[in-house]
Amino acid sequence: MPTCVALLGFDPVALAPEPDWAAAAEALLAHRGPDGCGCHRDEHCELVHRRLALIDLSPTGRQPMPNEDGSVYVVYNGEIYNHQALRRELQERGHCFRGTSDTEVLVHLYEERGEELVARLRGIFAFAIYDSRHRRLVLARDRYGVKPLFYARLDGQWVFASEIKAITALQDFRPAIDRQACYDFMGLGYIPEPATGFANIAALPAATTLTITPEGHRLRRYHELRVEPDAARELAGAVSVVETRLLDSVRRQSVADVPVAALLSGGIDSSLVVAAHARATGGATTTFNVRFPDRSYDETGPAVQVSRHYGTRHHTIDLGDWAMTSEALLELFRHFDQPFADTSLVPMYWISRAVREHGIICTLSGDGGDEAFGGYENFRRARLFALLMRSPDWVLGLAEGTARSATQWTRDWGRQAAKAIRLAQVGRAHPAVLLAGLTNYLSEPQKEELVWPEGRAGLAPVYRHFETAGPRRPTDLEELSRRLTERCFSVSLPSDMLRKVDMMSMRASIEVRVPMLDEEVVALGVSLPHRLKTGARVGKRVLRALGRRWLPRAVARRPKQGFGIPLDVMVPRGFHRTLDDLLLAGDARTRPVLNGPLVHGWLAAFRDGRGRAGGLVSRGGLRQRVFTLLALELWLRQYRLAW
């Protein structure tokens, strides 16, 4: 039962009265659960819940949901895909169920196993279980961070919610800036969890429980992703295994008491999910894709091919038809409640909104395939980096000089080659610097150029988020590939990709399920040696081999494109003036700490369409710089914060 969790407050001693907060939080999160609401309060805990009903649409599915005697309550956001098997097991042990929802399983499984219940769950979830008899609260989040959960502590009281805006609505809450998190954001375009941008609000990390009792609180990680490539694996065997596991995953995740659609971008991952749905269920589904006005970003053709191949009821959402005002665009960035600048949030919202307007509230997507199966360009480049790190210094120096001279007369090659050589030189001694450099949009020297010294005094480089266990000099290709996979799952997947999908889909009141992040599918992906992840030209060799069995040939062979958006050519009329008003005004909150001439230059180049003919900054890099500054400025203004 996907729902909004406005999990509100808990104090093991005595809950302070907040007569207006519950109603305010419920209203702020109504978009996450438009099908109903519920609440429970006693002297220690207040739970408020909004419902998006997918399983057990009857009143027995309402939350907060108690056990038989009302001593345990749960509020929950997500889907437990093995809930039917767990239900049978619990019934055999004497537990009585009122309805058929997966939520009720959590209450009774807690009675059996306490906080250890998470080890038995297969699904996507964020929940709170309140045990009044022991004055205990247990918060938990799924293994990969699909479902969000934020918390804070204020004067002994714990507050928590699915979105930060419910926490900041607390009357006595005073937001404080986390400058370090914001400095990390300047390079990445998102804030790595558990940081949020607020010094006094944290994200509960993926695969973690937080237990609060009168004696204190304890964070416990209940699952560790083990990336252990099996050199003995062969392509044919791996394809057979992923075929079976993906069919099982999609079959489980297609269960609902409402229709389940699919987001069909035209890429290999979403196409395989649509194919698996047809093969696993025997029925056609409804599919959606986004068409962009810039052909270099558009994948409508492959999406339509897959739709015709499997007979889906397909809808193409033409972004050119949407009247996107400047204010509507700004409001999407504000909705995140923290600095967030992944511009693919825009098409994610518009396709989610279109799905909802077609009367559908549950979809499947292909998210997670790139992380587990080596789909990102960095996996393909790993072979080059391993080679560069083994090269003598004089060879690297000569190559870097040649690349630098080419930056002015090549579109991207010279800049990219020079960056790769610099990263390889540093990466031999400091692998975290290499891994960070493969991910960030601004390097540490570029951040130092952007932020005045007094603005970054005492702040650390972003490298610490990319530290991994292993040999100090990862010049071995397999070791480098393993570290790339680990950092994808621990940093960018929960903090960027899944955050974007959750915030934009739930803003439109739809649930997105992710079959590629099924535990067994991921387990196969992280066991693949590098040679089965990527070849010389394309990534995800195992998934592409499966695609040759299931998909039209042209789709299976198509290189990865990504779910980007050409915002530089799609911004609404007057948007450039809006940017100037926000970022260059005398009251701009970023102005005291940023290099003004550099910001002026970026905005002018963005306005004039520069960055497309080569040089030191690419078209995408320029766009990312501008929207990073915009997202930070909007957030600082929204919460009246100063750097």
FENRACOR-V425904 format. One record per residue. RES is the residue in one letter. PHI is phi in whole degrees, 0 to 359 (999 if undefined). PSI is psi in whole degrees, 0 to 359 (999 if undefined). Layout:
BEGIN
res={RES RES}
phi={PHI PHI}
psi={PSI PSI}
END
This chain:
BEGIN
res={M P T C V A L L G F D P V A L A P E P D W A A A A E A L L A H R G P D G C G C H R D E H C E L V H R R L A L I D L S P T G R Q P M P N E D G S V Y V V Y N G E I Y N H Q A L R R E L Q E R G H C F R G T S D T E V L V H L Y E E R G E E L V A R L R G I F A F A I Y D S R H R R L V L A R D R Y G V K P L F Y A R L D G Q W V F A S E I K A I T A L Q D F R P A I D R Q A C Y D F M G L G Y I P E P A T G F A N I A A L P A A T T L T I T P E G H R L R R Y H E L R V E P D A A R E L A G A V S V V E T R L L D S V R R Q S V A D V P V A A L L S G G I D S S L V V A A H A R A T G G A T T T F N V R F P D R S Y D E T G P A V Q V S R H Y G T R H H T I D L G D W A M T S E A L L E L F R H F D Q P F A D T S L V P M Y W I S R A V R E H G I I C T L S G D G G D E A F G G Y E N F R R A R L F A L L M R S P D W V L G L A E G T A R S A T Q W T R D W G R Q A A K A I R L A Q V G R A H P A V L L A G L T N Y L S E P Q K E E L V W P E G R A G L A P V Y R H F E T A G P R R P T D L E E L S R R L T E R C F S V S L P S D M L R K V D M M S M R A S I E V R V P M L D E E V V A L G V S L P H R L K T G A R V G K R V L R A L G R R W L P R A V A R R P K Q G F G I P L D V M V P R G F H R T L D D L L L A G D A R T R P V L N G P L V H G W L A A F R D G R G R A G G L V S R G G L R Q R V F T L L A L E L W L R Q Y R L A W}
phi={999 297 209 269 252 262 283 42 240 209 216 293 265 198 281 291 291 223 297 256 291 302 294 294 296 299 293 294 250 298 296 282 207 278 266 154 215 201 209 213 216 222 288 244 212 231 241 233 219 244 244 247 271 240 233 55 284 281 300 289 267 289 232 301 248 264 279 298 258 77 273 231 234 229 236 208 229 142 219 256 285 257 293 292 294 295 300 299 297 290 296 297 268 99 282 255 246 272 221 241 284 288 302 296 298 298 300 284 292 296 300 277 235 62 293 287 303 299 295 266 268 237 165 240 197 218 213 233 244 254 253 290 296 255 48 235 236 240 255 211 224 294 298 249 82 294 259 273 203 242 212 209 235 225 53 86 263 263 234 203 193 286 226 297 302 289 285 291 283 298 303 266 284 239 297 232 278 259 296 298 298 291 291 301 302 302 266 265 87 205 253 296 293 273 294 227 102 265 290 243 222 232 271 292 297 301 58 225 245 237 249 239 223 301 277 147 224 214 268 222 273 256 210 242 288 252 268 229 301 257 296 277 295 241 299 300 294 296 295 297 292 293 300 295 289 292 299 297 297 294 300 295 277 268 278 193 267 225 298 246 259 214 272 244 286 106 280 293 292 294 294 294 296 297 298 296 299 298 285 279 255 76 232 274 240 259 234 221 218 253 255 260 291 267 299 294 255 270 237 298 305 299 298 294 300 295 302 294 298 249 65 280 273 261 231 261 265 270 297 295 273 273 276 265 281 300 294 297 294 297 294 296 292 296 300 287 65 199 299 207 228 282 290 290 300 294 296 298 291 293 289 296 296 295 301 297 293 271 81 249 236 217 223 258 222 262 300 105 294 296 292 281 247 78 272 284 302 298 293 291 282 302 298 295 294 299 293 297 292 267 278 296 299 293 291 295 297 296 294 294 299 296 295 300 292 269 295 275 241 240 292 224 300 299 296 294 294 297 296 300 293 298 296 296 298 286 296 298 260 227 299 296 294 296 298 295 296 285 251 277 270 242 285 299 299 291 295 295 290 282 257 300 307 292 282 245 300 81 262 265 296 284 305 300 287 246 290 223 284 140 303 293 243 278 282 285 301 297 292 296 297 298 293 300 296 302 290 301 287 271 246 285 298 287 272 242 299 287 297 300 298 296 295 279 290 287 299 268 64 230 259 245 258 232 300 292 259 300 303 285 294 298 303 292 303 281 264 280 291 302 295 264 271 215 254 290 242 227 260 54 302 292 294 293 295 295 300 293 277 254 243 305 304 297 287 297 268 290 291 298 243 90 260 269 211 279 298 294 255 249 298 295 301 86 292 296 293 299 301 298 297 278 264 250 294 298 263 300 284 273 300 296 247 255 290 303 302 294 298 305 296 297 295 295 294 295 295 274 78 283 94 255 250 107 106 278 231 282 301 294 295 295 300 295 300 295 285 295 298 298 299 294 298 299 293 299 291 301 250 53 255 238 295}
psi={93 136 169 137 103 77 359 232 156 138 118 346 296 128 127 144 132 79 333 349 317 314 321 315 319 317 321 333 17 331 334 342 80 359 3 170 163 163 159 135 138 196 348 339 143 124 132 141 139 142 131 105 118 328 135 79 357 173 339 349 2 153 161 141 127 168 190 320 5 14 344 132 149 142 141 144 116 201 131 106 340 26 329 319 319 322 313 318 318 324 322 335 7 4 141 136 140 327 203 10 155 338 318 333 323 318 311 327 326 320 329 320 358 214 347 356 332 332 339 355 136 107 198 129 153 126 163 131 123 120 98 329 323 6 54 140 133 120 144 151 149 172 323 2 32 315 135 155 123 151 161 163 128 110 45 349 136 132 147 153 166 335 148 328 332 328 316 347 349 132 319 7 131 106 141 140 141 95 325 314 320 326 321 317 325 330 328 329 3 167 120 133 152 2 158 352 334 135 340 23 137 155 135 122 156 151 37 146 150 116 128 128 173 336 345 198 158 126 133 126 124 356 134 126 124 110 101 87 136 105 341 349 143 158 311 316 319 322 318 320 314 328 311 315 323 320 316 317 311 323 314 319 357 2 123 163 14 163 144 119 190 143 117 92 335 350 173 322 307 327 319 324 317 317 317 323 314 319 326 326 341 9 161 150 181 135 157 143 165 134 130 149 338 114 331 344 351 133 28 320 305 323 317 322 315 318 313 323 323 7 36 160 97 142 124 123 113 108 336 342 348 131 88 104 165 317 322 321 316 324 329 318 321 329 337 344 12 162 126 125 25 106 350 357 331 304 331 319 315 323 325 318 320 321 314 320 341 9 18 138 6 129 159 151 171 12 140 341 322 320 315 328 10 47 340 154 329 330 321 326 348 323 318 317 321 320 316 321 341 355 150 155 322 328 317 320 316 317 321 320 318 317 318 319 341 354 331 341 7 153 310 336 312 315 315 320 317 319 316 319 318 317 320 321 314 323 338 322 333 83 331 328 320 311 320 318 332 346 322 159 327 129 170 317 324 323 321 328 326 319 125 152 320 336 338 10 129 3 145 155 164 353 329 334 348 12 135 157 149 184 145 331 89 60 349 131 317 320 319 317 320 316 323 316 314 315 328 313 327 335 288 326 303 326 337 290 305 329 315 312 314 310 321 323 318 336 327 5 45 155 134 123 152 83 332 343 18 142 320 326 315 318 322 313 316 357 358 135 162 324 340 355 313 148 198 332 327 158 182 55 320 315 323 324 322 322 327 337 325 335 162 143 318 327 317 329 353 132 159 139 323 160 60 182 134 68 336 334 357 355 146 161 134 0 325 324 323 318 314 317 325 317 339 354 157 333 12 130 341 346 318 339 353 152 100 309 323 317 316 315 318 315 321 317 322 318 321 356 19 171 6 347 16 188 201 341 128 170 312 323 320 315 317 321 314 315 336 313 318 312 319 315 316 317 316 319 318 322 14 47 151 142 999}
END
